Amino acid sequence: MAEIDTNEESQAQEVCSICLAQLSRYTCPRCNVRYCSVACYRHERHLQCSESFYRDSVVTELQQMKGSGEERRHVMETLMRMQEGEDDDQNEDHVATLEERVSGLDLDRDLDQVWQCLTPSEQQQFNQLVHSGHVGHLFSLYLPWWETFTPVVDMTEQSSSSSSSSSQKPSVLSGLPLLSSLVKDAKVSHSMLYNTLNALYAYAYIVRLYNGDHMELAMQASQAVLDISGTLSSNAVFCAVRDALSVAVTTVQQRKDLFMSLESSISVMRDVAHLLCHPTSHTCQVPEALSDLHQLLDRAKAASKAEGEKPDTRNSVKQLHRVAKKVFFFVVWSSEHAEELASLSDVVLLEYETSLQELNTYLETEQAVKAFRLPQSASKGHRHGAPQTLVEQLN
């Protein structure tokens, strides 16, 4: 890589041309600059020369490699595809600005047309934001009603410059009957506790997913609840806190239409804990949450009926009616078992903290593996003129 200068008199007279501090010991064979160490050789002042040296070394090594004609053809095809990809990226620099491309479109209605106006790299960037969960950072922070510190939110007191929004706490269904009038012996299986947790997770998740606008999209939100909660959609029975929550977490993580992020899916466990027992008022808010869910199902049922007498619509109405009756029973039961539900809050919080720690460990391990696999290569330097591509040089 470099020639060691053995002339002691020259070393004594010349300092490193890069750091200007140490005596030079080497001479670059390409540009004849004097330097003292590998660090100075790789310094940004010498980056153009050093990177061209590495590149030429790689090209020479590849040219000397021996392989079958099939192997060489495969390598050449791969390099050609990479070059075509770079050309496509460069062509995107000449497209009109995004503002010009979407001019005249209704950003709230013409979603397909807006998507088609994006370049492939812009579409990829947006998808990465969605899948990583970072797209949520583009919107104001939404605070669900169970995170507020007052029973009813006074919207007039909120500052117009606030970066967060919150919703009003729902009220419990009126005219609730006694549980004894719904169950002959007034005894319900102990699994009812854990089934309620599963339903609460689904409710809290869709409130977060729709940023509090779940009532405006009642049919979609109701279907999401049924997709997440096995106890509501298929009479699944759970016998432990971990089972009731982990099944729901796994479900949303496997559904692209419901998934927000790994962190979000786990953080909803904390929402469930706060519904069980508010961290400030120490009151159980489960009856209010389930009452809001019951209202959502009723609204979805009414919207389904309004669509007409179609076979799919009739089946949807029947299913929503059946689930609404089940949720009504949950409301009645939870109203009479508030203390028992509140006692599970600490257990759910522990489950949340454990799951979050497991996730962080997984992400750290994954990051370490990726870092280990990254090749130790220098960053791209500035090119002068119009040099040959790597494919051309190999030919």
N, C-alpha and C positions, 0 to 999 in steps of 0.2 A: 504493500500500500504506500509506503514512503521510504525514502532513502535516509539512513542515519548519517549525519554529518560528523565525521571523525576529526575534523579540523578544529582543534581546541581553541586556536586563536580566533577563528571565525565565530565560534560559540560565544566567546567572551565579548565579542564586539557587537553581535546582533541579538536583539530581544525578539520575543515572539510577536509576529505581525498581527496576531489575533487578539490576545489579551493585553499586549503591551506592558507586561509585568515580569514574566519569567524569561530566562534565557532560552533561545530557540535551540532545539535539538534535531529537528527534522526539516526536510524540504519536500513540499508536495511535488510529485512527479508530473503533474498535469499543468499546474500554473506557477510552480517554483516559489510559492509563498513559504515563508519561514514560520514554523509553529513549534510549540513545546510539548503538546500532549494530544491524546485522542480526543479529549473534550474540546480542545481548540480546533482540531481538524473538523469536528462535527458542528462547530459553532455556526450560527446563522450567517455570519459574515463570509463563511466559506462554504455555505450550504449548496450553492449552485454547482460548484466544482466537485464536492464530495458526493453529491447525489448522482451526478453524471458518471462518476467513477463506479458507484455501486450498480447503476443501470447497465453500463457497458460490461461489467463483470458478469451480471446475470445473463445478458444476451450472449456473451461469449460462451458461458457454461451451457446454455440451452442449445447453442449451435453445435457444440461438441458432443451433446448427448446422442447416444445411438439407440435406435428403437426400430420396431417394425414399421412398415408403411402405414398400416392401420392405426398404430399408436400416434404416429406423426400427423396423420389426417385428422384424428380426433382432437389433438391439441390445437391444430390450426383452426378447426371449426369452432372450438371453444373461444379462442382468442378473437375470431371474427365476430362472434356474437357479442363479446364484451365491447369491441370497438363500435359496433352498431348501436349498442346501448348508450355509449358516450356521445355518439353523434346525435341520437334522439334527444338527449338532455340538452345538448348545445342548441338544437333547433328550437327548443322551448323558450329560449331567451328572446326569440323574435316574435312571440305571440303578443296579442294585445293585452292590456292590463285587465285584471279581474273586473274592475269597475266598468270598463268598456264592454266586456263580454256579457255581463249580466244586465246591462242597461236595457230597460223596457220590460224586464221580467218581474213578476210578483214573487218576491222571495218567500212569502208565506204559502203560496199555492203552487207555483211552477217549480216544484222541487226536482222533478226529473230533468227539466231543461237546465236548471241551475247546475245540477250534477254533471251534465254533459258539457257544460261550459268550462269545467275545470280541466286542467291538463293532467296527464297520468301521474306526474309527480305530486300535484296538488291533491289529487284523489287519494294517493298513497299516504300523504302526510295527514290528511283528515282521518283516514281509517286508523292510522297509528294513534292519533289523539283519542279516538273513540275507544279502541281496544285497551289502551293504557289507562283510561279513566281521566286523563288530563283535560279532556274536552270540558269537564265540569268546571275547570278553573276559568273558563271564558264567561261564565255566568255568575250573577250575584249569589252569594251564599244563602241557601234556603234553610230556615229553621222550622222544623215541624212543631206542631202545637205542644207536643209532650216535652219539648226542650225549653219552653218558655217558663218564666217564673211567676206568672200570674194566671189564674184560672181562665180569664178571658182577655184576649189581646185588644187593647185600644189602638186601632189603626191610626187615629188622629194624632196620637202622641209620637208616632214614629217619625224620625227625621227624614226629610226628603233626600238627604245626602247619604242615608244609611246604605251600607253595602250588603245588607242582609234583609230578607223578608220572612215573615212568619204567618201562620194561619191560626184561625180562632179555634179554641178547644171545642170539640163537639159535645153535645149533651147526651145523656143516657136516654134510651127509649122510654117513653112515658107509658104508664099503665101496665107495668110488668107484673105478671102473675107470680104467685109463690112457686118455688121449685116443686113443692109437694103436690101441687095441682097438675104438674106435668109428668111426674114420676110417681108411681103408686107407693113405693116404700121410701121415696125421697133419698134413696141411696144410689150414688153414681160411682162407677169404677174409678179407682185412683188414677188410671191412665188419663182421665179427663184433664188433669193438671198439665200433663205433657202435650196432649193434643191441643190444648189452648195455646201453648207456647208455639207450636207449629203454625197455627192460624195467625197468631200475633206477628210472627216473623213475616209471613206473606203480606199482611196488611202494612206493616211498617216499611217493607221493601218497596211496595208499589207507591206509597206516599212519597218516598224519597225519589223513586224512579220518575214520577210525573211532577216532581217539584211542587207538590201540594195541589196540583190541578187534576187529581184523579177523578173528581166528580164531573169535570168537563169532558172526560173521555171514559165514561162509565163502562161501556161495553168492553173496550180494550183493557181497562184496569181490572175489571172483574175476571176476564179470561186469564190475565196474568196471575191473579190471586189463586185461581183454580190450578194453574200450571205449577205454582210454587208449593201450595199446601196440599200434601197428600191426605191429610185428615179431613179436609173439606171436599176434595174432588173424588176420592176413592175410599173413604172410610178407613184410612190407615190408622193404626193404633200404635202409640209410642209409650215406652215404659221407662224412659230416662231423659234427662235434660239434653244430654249430648246427642242422643238419637234424634230427638224432635227438631233440634236446630241444625245439626250437621247434614241431615237429609235435605233440608231446605236450602242450605248454603251450597251444597253440591249441585242441586237442581239449577239454581240461577247461574252458577259458574259454567254449566254445560249448555246453557241456552243463549245463543248469540243475540236473540231479540230482547233478552232480559238483562244480560250481563252488563254491569257498569265497570267494575274493577274488582280485583281480588280483595283489596282493602275495604271497598264499599260493602261487598257481600258479607264480610266478617263484622264490620262495624255496626251492621243492623242488629247484631246480637246485643250490643249496648243499648240500642233503642228499645229492644224487648225488655231489658232489665229496667229501664226508666219507665216503661209502661207498667211494669209490675209494681214498682215503687218509685215515685218521683224523688230525685235526689235531694230536693229542698223541702218540699211539703210533706214528704214521706207518706203520700197517699197512693192508693192503687188506682190506676187509670185504665184498667182493662175494660170495664163496662163501657166507658166512653169510646174506646178504640173499636170494640166490637159493634157498638151501636152505629158508629160511622161506617163500618164495613157493611152492616145490614142495610143502611141507607144507600150505599153504593150499589149493592146487588139489586135493590128495588128499582133504582134508577136505570140500571142496565136492563132489567126485565121489561120496564116500560118502553125503553128504546127498541128492544127486540120486537115487542108487539107492534110497534109503530111501523116496522119494516114490512109487515104483511104476513099473510098465511102461507109461508113456505115451509117445506119439511124441515129444513135446517133451522129455521126460525122457531118452529114449534118445539123441536128438541132443545134448543138453547133456552127457551122460556121455561120449559119443564125443569131443566137442570138448575137454572138460576133460582127457580121457586124452591126446589128441594134444598139447595145450599143455603138460601135465605132462612128457611125454617131451622136448619141446623145452627146457623149463626145466632138466630133468636134464642135458641136453647142455651147457647154459650153465654149470651148476655145475661139471661136469668141466672144461670149457674154461677157465673163470675161475680154477680152482685151479692150473692150470699156466701161467697168463699174468697172475699177480698184479702183477708189476712193470710190465708193459706197461699194465695198467689204471691202476695208481697214477700213472703218468706223465701221465695225462690229467686228473688232479685240478686242476692249476693252470689248464688250458685251460677246464675246466668252470666254475671259479670266475670266470675272466675273463668268460665268457659270461653268468654270473649277474649280475655287477656291471654289465656293459654293458646287459643287459635291464632291470635295476632303474633305471639312470640314464635309459634311454629312457622307462620308465613314469613316473618322477617328472617328466620334462620334459613328457610328455603331460598329466599331471594338473595341473601348474602352468599350462600353456597353456589347458586346459579351464576351470580356475578363473578365469583372467584374462578369458576370453571371457564367462563367466557374470556376472562382476562388471561388465564393460563394458555388458552388456545390461540389468542391473537398473535399473529406473526410479528416478530421484531423487525419492522421495516421503517425506513426513514420516510418522513412526509414528503409530498411532492414539491419540488422546487420550481422556479420560474424557468420557462423554456424560451429560447431565442430563435427567431426565424420559424421555419416550418420543418422540424425534424421528422424523420421517418417514424411511423408507428412501430410498435413492437412486432406486429405481424409482418410488416414489410422488412424489418431488419432480419427476422428469422428466415425469410425467404431468400 
